[in-house]
Amino acid sequence: MPKRVLQGTIVSTLNKDTLTVSVERRFKHPVLKKTIRRSKKYRAHGDNSSYKLGDIVKIQETAPISKTKRWEVIQ
């Protein structure tokens, strides 16, 4: 089964080796036919020194790294 790859914006770099990435998805409401934006935060494993707030990154699904980390930064 292929690993999922998502694109999002870094919203926090406070923890060592952990980045918080906000991923936004857009979809059309089934009844109102209006475009709706929903976002979700993912905790991803990555080096803090090479990334800063607002950077756009790609994250990939991995085996569990810690209690909350299931993703890693690939780009």
N, C-alpha and C positions, 0 to 999 in steps of 0.2 A: 504494500500500500504506500503510495507516495506521501511525502511529508508536506504539510500545508505551509505555504509561504504567504505572509501578510506584509503590507507596507503601512507604516505609520510614522508619527512624529514623537520624538523624545520629549517627555514632560517632566522627568525627574532623573537626576544623576547623583542623588545624595548617598546611596549605599555603595559600598565597595563591590565591584564586579557585577552590579545589578543596575539595569536601566529600566525605567518604566516607560512603556511605549503606548500611546493612544492610537487606536486603529478606528477609523471612521468608515462606516458602510452606508450606502445610499440605496434606497429602494422605493418603489412606487406603492402607495397605499392601495390595497385591493378595492376599496369602495370609493374613496375620494379621488383617486388617481393623482394624488399630490406627492411630490418627492419628499421623502422623510430622511433625515440624517440621524444615525445612531452611532454612538462611539463606545468603545470598551477599552479598558486598560489591561495591558499584559506586562508581566515582569519577565525580562529577558536577560540572559547571561551575556555580558560583554565587557570590554575594557573601558572604564570611565575616562581615561586620559585621552582617548582618541575621538570621543563624542562629546557634544555639548547640547544644551537645551535648544529645541527647535529643529534639530537635524532630522532629515527624513531618512529612515532606515528600513531595511527588509529584515524580518525575523522568520525563523524556521522552527517548526515543531521538533522537539527532542524528547529523549527519555527524561524523567524527572531529575532535576538537579538539586532542588531543595523542596521545602514544603509548598512554596508558591511558584517556583520557577519551572516552566515546562517549555520555554522557548529560548533560542539563542540568536544573537545578531549575526547576520551573514554578510551584510553590506552597509 
